Every structure is written in C-alpha cells, then in structure tokens.
Amino acid sequence: MDCEKSRQATVAAVLSGLRRDILLGAYGDERQISEAEVANKYQVSRSSVRSAFQDLERDGLLEIQPNGRKILRNVDQKYIKDLCITRSILECEAGRLIMCQKNPDFSALLKIVGEFFSAQQMEHGSERSLRLSQLNEKFHDQMFVMAQNVSLMQCRRTIAPILSAIAELNATLDLKLNVHGYYEAHKKIAEMLMEKDPEVIEYIRYHAAEATLEDFILAIQKARDKNTENGERQKAVLS
C-alpha cells in the first residue's frame, strides 16, 4: 500500500512538472518526447513516466501515435482561450443550477471564502501561491458539488488537471497584478449566488474566462522572463 502511494505521488509530481513546462513552452511546438528523456530529468522510473504520459494524453496535451512516437501538443493562446471558455460554460450552468434550488447549503462555499482571506495574509511566496491555487480549485469544485449534476461534474473533471496547472501559474503573480483578488472575487460569487442575483452568471463567465486568461498571459510572460534572466545569469557565471 505504501509503495503504491509513493508511486502515485511520483507520477503526480512528474505530471505537475510536465504540465507546467508544456504551458511555459519549454518543449517548443509539437515536439517529440521520450520516456527515457523525462525519466532522466525527474530521476524516476520509466513506468512512472509511462503513467504520466497516459494522463497527459487524456488531457489532450500529448499524442501517442500508432508507431509509439509521443508528440506534445502545441499549447498556444487559442488553446488556453478555448479551455477558459469551456470552463466558463460549465461553471455558468453550475451557477444556474444552484440558483434553481430552493434552499442550497452555502456553508462549505463560505468556509472556502474565509480560507481565501487567511491565505492572502500569508507572505508572498511558493507556499501562499500553492495555497491560493488549491483553494481556487476547491471553491469551483464545490460549486459543481452544489449543482448536483453528475454529468456536469464529470465534464469538469475532464479539464480539471490542466485548469489546476493554470491556477498554479496564475497564483504565482503578486496579488496586486491579478485582474481581481481571490478573496474579493470568490466572495462576490458566493454572495450573488446566495442572493440569486441573475447577474452572477455574467460575472462567473468573466471570472472563469476573461480574468483567468488575462492572468495566465501575464503569469506566463513573467515566468518566461524569469527563466531567460536565470539562463543569462548562468551563462555569465560560466563565461
């Protein structure tokens, strides 16, 4: 049992790193990738990499061809925009279903809002970024739980892994740079849902699509600038 948990943790770590690298464009456009290459980079077994590749294929980020070649998908701005639009469609429907209920229980959603407030008080760094991204996914997952529609939840789960990777990148931004704050935005969604305000649907659409995309573009640019800066610094040290 412990060995299986350890293997799952290894696969999850490899997946997290690969998704981030793909989003950052570290592998270029439609580049071939091998199990041996990734196993060597992360110092893990090829069987763990094989499991990670299967998940990437389900994400739509990797194509495994009949001859066994593995080609990474070109993740451009259109891909991310389409993903954000799909997310917004699902979340708007979840919002509508919640408002159609007679007495929905908002206690779990409001608890997460309070946790956002506490997380934003943390010192800026990797720990706060991780906490904010986890709360972000937890909040939106809870909306689907409240919607009480199994098929809708399944659609959400299909795109959840890559959405989580995007959320992690967006959470690395200084809070002043986010299109809107985590606590403020999610508090507003919860309050509007509780009041059955029909305008919440448009706000969810904006929050899930436009704001997420704008934050992602900025986060990607800052991450790539940082990588370039680190690369130039390493060259300077070696020269």
Stockholm file with secondary structure:
# STOCKHOLM 1.0

chainA/1-239         MDCEKSRQATVAAVLSGLRRDILLGAYGDERQISEAEVANKYQVSRSSVRSAFQDLERDGLLEIQPNGRKILRNVDQKYIKDLCITRSILECEAGRLIMCQKNPDFSALLKIVGEFFSAQQMEHGSERSLRLSQLNEKFHDQMFVMAQNVSLMQCRRTIAPILSAIAELNATLDLKLNVHGYYEAHKKIAEMLMEKDPEVIEYIRYHAAEATLEDFILAIQKARDKNTENGERQKAVLS
#=GR chainA/1-239 SS CHHHHHHHHHHHHHHHHHHHHHHTTTTCSSCEECHHHHHHHHTCCHHHHHHHHHHHHHHTSEEECTTSCEEECCCCHHHHHHHHHHHHHHHHHHHHHHHHSSSCCCHHHHHHHHHHHHHHTSCSSHHHHHHHHHHHHHHHHHHHHHHTCHHHHHHHHHHHHHHHHHHHHHTTSCGGGSSSCHHHHHHHHHHHHHTTCTTHHHHHHIIIIIIHHHHHHHHHHHHHHHHHHHHHHHHHHHC
#=GC SS_cons         CHHHHHHHHHHHHHHHHHHHHHHTTTTCSSCEECHHHHHHHHTCCHHHHHHHHHHHHHHTSEEECTTSCEEECCCCHHHHHHHHHHHHHHHHHHHHHHHHSSSCCCHHHHHHHHHHHHHHTSCSSHHHHHHHHHHHHHHHHHHHHHHTCHHHHHHHHHHHHHHHHHHHHHTTSCGGGSSSCHHHHHHHHHHHHHTTCTTHHHHHHIIIIIIHHHHHHHHHHHHHHHHHHHHHHHHHHHC
//
